[in-house]
Amino acid sequence: MRIIIVILGLLLANNVMAGQLKIVTDVWEGYTSKEGKGYYIDLLKAIYNEPTDSVEFSVLPYARSLEMVKTGKADVVLGVYFGEIPDKHMAAYVVEQDLVDAVVSADVAKSWKGMQTLKGKKVMAKIGYAFDAITDVKMKYTEKVSLANMMKMMAAGRADAVLDYKADLEPLMEGAGLASDKFAIVESVLSSPIYFGFADTPKGIAAKARFEKRFKELYESGEIKKLMESNLGHSKGLTKTLQSWK
């Protein structure tokens, strides 16, 4: 009887998930892309891989992606810090430890003494990233739409640092006028666990249950590490043990 109940539960979950799963995300080099490539994308493809599964990836600004899942207009949002959306939306497991990098002047990079170096400084990041929420250091922190424009503002002396990710920052430096002898990227200045968020709808709840079951299996089999290494060239963000906020 117990086996029948379990099988029935799985069948019901699959029925609830019938139809296309709408996934929204910002673009992060190595993690997501408009071409449907990256660690996060491959992770979801490994989880929702049944013949009846259908997933649609849409690239949107991060803040808008969060709002769409909170209001049930999308089913899944990627790359979420704990506390950015209500707990009921959060999947249990940490998909990676986020490592945030910073562009600063070469002089600041040479004398870097941790985030305390940016105390009272003008620091910028993209809208919705809320990096100020994962540090106790008090900065003159603002968020803008365009990373490229923030880099240009820094070159013009209107900012002391830009927080983002090396893979996204590095290609923009030359075009923004940030000469390599005058500016540098300091890596891993901030760290925080990253989760995926799910809509509080029947489809979202069923998708979250599948995600948590399969992610645990993939982590324990070593597949998560392989997915990171194949997309990122490293597994620095892999947690040493399977971690859950619940």
Protein Blocks (a to p, Z undefined) as FASTA:
>chain_A
ZZmmmmmmmmmmmmmmgccddddddddehkacfkopajklmmmmmmmmcfkbccdddddd
fklmmmmmmnopafbdghiaehjacfklpcfbdfbdcdddddddfklmmmggbjklmgoi
acdddehklmmmmccbdcdddddfblmlmmmmmmnopafbdcddfklmmmmmmmnopafk
lgccdehkbccddddddddbfklmmmmmmmmmmmmmmmmnommmmmmmmmnopaklpcfb
dcdfZZ
